[in-house]
Amino acid sequence: MDLASFDERFLQSNEVQSLMGKVKVKGEIELDRYFPQSWPGRVKITVADGRSHVHEIIIPKGETANPMSARELEEKFLNLATPLLGEAGARLVIHEIDALDQSDSLEGFISALKLR
């Protein structure tokens, strides 16, 4: 998911509206035992011929026990920050973060966060 997932035009599109009519959401009591240490999830897809496919995640990506890689974290940041800062601005923030341990001040980092 990214910011585009919440765009009103996307949410109102025929494709999303059609898919929403096919989706049912229900809690799985047996997954509650993992909460609050983890936020598990299970997806079950039933195809037209009646076969079902299930995928379960007990420890979601980004949790302490299942951390994101540096590359995944950078990609997520770029997806979320680029609409606000532009690609060059978002990459400047990453550069400033990478340089924090060599800097005597937060001035460059704070400046990179400003909307232009």
CNS distance restraints for C-alpha pairs under 8 A (distance, minus, plus):
assign (resid   1 and name CA) (resid   5 and name CA) 5.90 0.50 0.50
assign (resid   2 and name CA) (resid   6 and name CA) 7.69 0.50 0.50
assign (resid   2 and name CA) (resid  76 and name CA) 7.99 0.50 0.50
assign (resid   2 and name CA) (resid  79 and name CA) 6.52 0.50 0.50
assign (resid   2 and name CA) (resid  80 and name CA) 6.47 0.50 0.50
assign (resid   3 and name CA) (resid   7 and name CA) 6.92 0.50 0.50
assign (resid   3 and name CA) (resid  79 and name CA) 7.67 0.50 0.50
assign (resid   3 and name CA) (resid  80 and name CA) 6.37 0.50 0.50
assign (resid   4 and name CA) (resid  10 and name CA) 7.26 0.50 0.50
assign (resid   5 and name CA) (resid  10 and name CA) 6.84 0.50 0.50
assign (resid   5 and name CA) (resid  11 and name CA) 7.30 0.50 0.50
assign (resid   6 and name CA) (resid  10 and name CA) 7.19 0.50 0.50
assign (resid   6 and name CA) (resid  11 and name CA) 6.67 0.50 0.50
assign (resid   7 and name CA) (resid  11 and name CA) 6.24 0.50 0.50
assign (resid   8 and name CA) (resid  12 and name CA) 6.06 0.50 0.50
assign (resid   9 and name CA) (resid  13 and name CA) 6.05 0.50 0.50
assign (resid  10 and name CA) (resid  16 and name CA) 7.17 0.50 0.50
assign (resid  11 and name CA) (resid  16 and name CA) 5.96 0.50 0.50
assign (resid  11 and name CA) (resid  17 and name CA) 7.19 0.50 0.50
assign (resid  12 and name CA) (resid  16 and name CA) 6.68 0.50 0.50
assign (resid  12 and name CA) (resid  17 and name CA) 6.29 0.50 0.50
assign (resid  13 and name CA) (resid  17 and name CA) 6.13 0.50 0.50
assign (resid  14 and name CA) (resid  18 and name CA) 5.95 0.50 0.50
assign (resid  15 and name CA) (resid  19 and name CA) 6.23 0.50 0.50
assign (resid  16 and name CA) (resid  20 and name CA) 6.02 0.50 0.50
assign (resid  17 and name CA) (resid  21 and name CA) 6.52 0.50 0.50
assign (resid  18 and name CA) (resid  22 and name CA) 6.99 0.50 0.50
assign (resid  19 and name CA) (resid  23 and name CA) 6.58 0.50 0.50
assign (resid  28 and name CA) (resid  32 and name CA) 7.09 0.50 0.50
assign (resid  29 and name CA) (resid  33 and name CA) 7.85 0.50 0.50
assign (resid  31 and name CA) (resid  35 and name CA) 7.53 0.50 0.50
assign (resid  31 and name CA) (resid  40 and name CA) 6.42 0.50 0.50
assign (resid  31 and name CA) (resid  41 and name CA) 7.49 0.50 0.50
assign (resid  34 and name CA) (resid  38 and name CA) 5.48 0.50 0.50
assign (resid  34 and name CA) (resid  39 and name CA) 7.04 0.50 0.50
assign (resid  34 and name CA) (resid  40 and name CA) 6.93 0.50 0.50
assign (resid  34 and name CA) (resid  58 and name CA) 7.45 0.50 0.50
assign (resid  35 and name CA) (resid  39 and name CA) 5.94 0.50 0.50
assign (resid  35 and name CA) (resid  40 and name CA) 7.60 0.50 0.50
assign (resid  38 and name CA) (resid  58 and name CA) 6.85 0.50 0.50
assign (resid  38 and name CA) (resid  59 and name CA) 5.71 0.50 0.50
assign (resid  38 and name CA) (resid  60 and name CA) 7.49 0.50 0.50
assign (resid  38 and name CA) (resid  63 and name CA) 7.64 0.50 0.50
assign (resid  39 and name CA) (resid  58 and name CA) 6.87 0.50 0.50
assign (resid  39 and name CA) (resid  59 and name CA) 6.55 0.50 0.50
assign (resid  39 and name CA) (resid  60 and name CA) 6.68 0.50 0.50
assign (resid  40 and name CA) (resid  56 and name CA) 7.50 0.50 0.50
assign (resid  40 and name CA) (resid  57 and name CA) 5.50 0.50 0.50
assign (resid  40 and name CA) (resid  58 and name CA) 4.18 0.50 0.50
assign (resid  40 and name CA) (resid  59 and name CA) 5.87 0.50 0.50
assign (resid  40 and name CA) (resid  60 and name CA) 6.54 0.50 0.50
assign (resid  41 and name CA) (resid  56 and name CA) 5.74 0.50 0.50
assign (resid  41 and name CA) (resid  57 and name CA) 5.35 0.50 0.50
assign (resid  41 and name CA) (resid  58 and name CA) 6.41 0.50 0.50
assign (resid  41 and name CA) (resid  60 and name CA) 7.99 0.50 0.50
assign (resid  42 and name CA) (resid  54 and name CA) 7.01 0.50 0.50
assign (resid  42 and name CA) (resid  55 and name CA) 5.69 0.50 0.50
assign (resid  42 and name CA) (resid  56 and name CA) 4.20 0.50 0.50
assign (resid  42 and name CA) (resid  57 and name CA) 6.33 0.50 0.50
assign (resid  43 and name CA) (resid  54 and name CA) 5.64 0.50 0.50
assign (resid  43 and name CA) (resid  55 and name CA) 5.34 0.50 0.50
assign (resid  43 and name CA) (resid  56 and name CA) 6.36 0.50 0.50
assign (resid  44 and name CA) (resid  52 and name CA) 6.62 0.50 0.50
assign (resid  44 and name CA) (resid  53 and name CA) 5.57 0.50 0.50
assign (resid  44 and name CA) (resid  54 and name CA) 4.35 0.50 0.50
assign (resid  44 and name CA) (resid  55 and name CA) 6.55 0.50 0.50
assign (resid  45 and name CA) (resid  52 and name CA) 5.47 0.50 0.50
assign (resid  45 and name CA) (resid  53 and name CA) 5.18 0.50 0.50
assign (resid  45 and name CA) (resid  54 and name CA) 6.43 0.50 0.50
assign (resid  46 and name CA) (resid  50 and name CA) 5.91 0.50 0.50
assign (resid  46 and name CA) (resid  51 and name CA) 5.62 0.50 0.50
assign (resid  46 and name CA) (resid  52 and name CA) 4.24 0.50 0.50
assign (resid  46 and name CA) (resid  53 and name CA) 6.43 0.50 0.50
assign (resid  47 and name CA) (resid  51 and name CA) 5.62 0.50 0.50
assign (resid  47 and name CA) (resid  52 and name CA) 6.33 0.50 0.50
assign (resid  59 and name CA) (resid  63 and name CA) 6.61 0.50 0.50
assign (resid  59 and name CA) (resid  65 and name CA) 6.93 0.50 0.50
assign (resid  59 and name CA) (resid  66 and name CA) 6.34 0.50 0.50
assign (resid  60 and name CA) (resid  66 and name CA) 6.59 0.50 0.50
assign (resid  61 and name CA) (resid  66 and name CA) 5.28 0.50 0.50
assign (resid  61 and name CA) (resid  67 and name CA) 5.94 0.50 0.50
assign (resid  61 and name CA) (resid  68 and name CA) 6.11 0.50 0.50
assign (resid  62 and name CA) (resid  66 and name CA) 5.79 0.50 0.50
assign (resid  62 and name CA) (resid  67 and name CA) 4.50 0.50 0.50
assign (resid  62 and name CA) (resid  68 and name CA) 5.02 0.50 0.50
assign (resid  63 and name CA) (resid  67 and name CA) 5.46 0.50 0.50
assign (resid  63 and name CA) (resid  68 and name CA) 7.94 0.50 0.50
assign (resid  68 and name CA) (resid  72 and name CA) 5.70 0.50 0.50
assign (resid  68 and name CA) (resid  73 and name CA) 5.94 0.50 0.50
assign (resid  69 and name CA) (resid  73 and name CA) 6.15 0.50 0.50
assign (resid  70 and name CA) (resid  74 and name CA) 6.10 0.50 0.50
assign (resid  71 and name CA) (resid  75 and name CA) 6.13 0.50 0.50
assign (resid  72 and name CA) (resid  76 and name CA) 6.15 0.50 0.50
assign (resid  73 and name CA) (resid  77 and name CA) 6.13 0.50 0.50
assign (resid  74 and name CA) (resid  78 and name CA) 6.09 0.50 0.50
assign (resid  74 and name CA) (resid  94 and name CA) 7.68 0.50 0.50
assign (resid  75 and name CA) (resid  79 and name CA) 6.14 0.50 0.50
assign (resid  76 and name CA) (resid  80 and name CA) 6.26 0.50 0.50
assign (resid  77 and name CA) (resid  81 and name CA) 5.76 0.50 0.50
assign (resid  77 and name CA) (resid  90 and name CA) 7.84 0.50 0.50
assign (resid  78 and name CA) (resid  82 and name CA) 5.41 0.50 0.50
assign (resid  78 and name CA) (resid  87 and name CA) 7.26 0.50 0.50
assign (resid  78 and name CA) (resid  90 and name CA) 6.08 0.50 0.50
assign (resid  78 and name CA) (resid  91 and name CA) 7.38 0.50 0.50
assign (resid  79 and name CA) (resid  83 and name CA) 7.58 0.50 0.50
assign (resid  80 and name CA) (resid  84 and name CA) 7.91 0.50 0.50
assign (resid  81 and name CA) (resid  85 and name CA) 5.86 0.50 0.50
assign (resid  81 and name CA) (resid  86 and name CA) 7.35 0.50 0.50
assign (resid  81 and name CA) (resid  87 and name CA) 7.97 0.50 0.50
assign (resid  81 and name CA) (resid  90 and name CA) 5.77 0.50 0.50
assign (resid  82 and name CA) (resid  86 and name CA) 4.42 0.50 0.50
assign (resid  82 and name CA) (resid  87 and name CA) 4.91 0.50 0.50
assign (resid  82 and name CA) (resid  89 and name CA) 7.34 0.50 0.50
assign (resid  82 and name CA) (resid  90 and name CA) 5.56 0.50 0.50
assign (resid  83 and name CA) (resid  87 and name CA) 7.86 0.50 0.50
assign (resid  84 and name CA) (resid 115 and name CA) 6.85 0.50 0.50
assign (resid  85 and name CA) (resid  89 and name CA) 4.89 0.50 0.50
assign (resid  85 and name CA) (resid  90 and name CA) 5.55 0.50 0.50
assign (resid  85 and name CA) (resid 113 and name CA) 7.67 0.50 0.50
assign (resid  85 and name CA) (resid 114 and name CA) 7.82 0.50 0.50
assign (resid  85 and name CA) (resid 115 and name CA) 5.83 0.50 0.50
assign (resid  85 and name CA) (resid 116 and name CA) 6.87 0.50 0.50
assign (resid  86 and name CA) (resid  90 and name CA) 6.10 0.50 0.50
assign (resid  87 and name CA) (resid  91 and name CA) 6.11 0.50 0.50
assign (resid  88 and name CA) (resid  92 and name CA) 6.08 0.50 0.50
assign (resid  89 and name CA) (resid  93 and name CA) 6.42 0.50 0.50
assign (resid  89 and name CA) (resid 112 and name CA) 6.64 0.50 0.50
assign (resid  89 and name CA) (resid 113 and name CA) 7.81 0.50 0.50
assign (resid  90 and name CA) (resid  94 and name CA) 6.57 0.50 0.50
assign (resid  90 and name CA) (resid 112 and name CA) 7.98 0.50 0.50
assign (resid  91 and name CA) (resid  95 and name CA) 6.19 0.50 0.50
assign (resid  92 and name CA) (resid  96 and name CA) 6.13 0.50 0.50
assign (resid  92 and name CA) (resid 112 and name CA) 6.20 0.50 0.50
assign (resid  93 and name CA) (resid  97 and name CA) 6.15 0.50 0.50
assign (resid  93 and name CA) (resid 109 and name CA) 6.36 0.50 0.50
assign (resid  93 and name CA) (resid 112 and name CA) 5.34 0.50 0.50
assign (resid  93 and name CA) (resid 113 and name CA) 6.45 0.50 0.50
assign (resid  94 and name CA) (resid  98 and name CA) 6.18 0.50 0.50
assign (resid  95 and name CA) (resid  99 and name CA) 6.29 0.50 0.50
assign (resid  96 and name CA) (resid 100 and name CA) 6.16 0.50 0.50
assign (resid  96 and name CA) (resid 108 and name CA) 6.45 0.50 0.50
assign (resid  96 and name CA) (resid 109 and name CA) 5.13 0.50 0.50
assign (resid  96 and name CA) (resid 112 and name CA) 7.41 0.50 0.50
assign (resid  97 and name CA) (resid 109 and name CA) 6.67 0.50 0.50
assign (resid  99 and name CA) (resid 103 and name CA) 6.39 0.50 0.50
assign (resid 100 and name CA) (resid 106 and name CA) 7.37 0.50 0.50
assign (resid 100 and name CA) (resid 109 and name CA) 7.75 0.50 0.50
assign (resid 106 and name CA) (resid 110 and name CA) 6.03 0.50 0.50
assign (resid 107 and name CA) (resid 111 and name CA) 5.95 0.50 0.50
assign (resid 108 and name CA) (resid 112 and name CA) 6.11 0.50 0.50
assign (resid 109 and name CA) (resid 113 and name CA) 6.56 0.50 0.50
assign (resid 110 and name CA) (resid 114 and name CA) 6.92 0.50 0.50
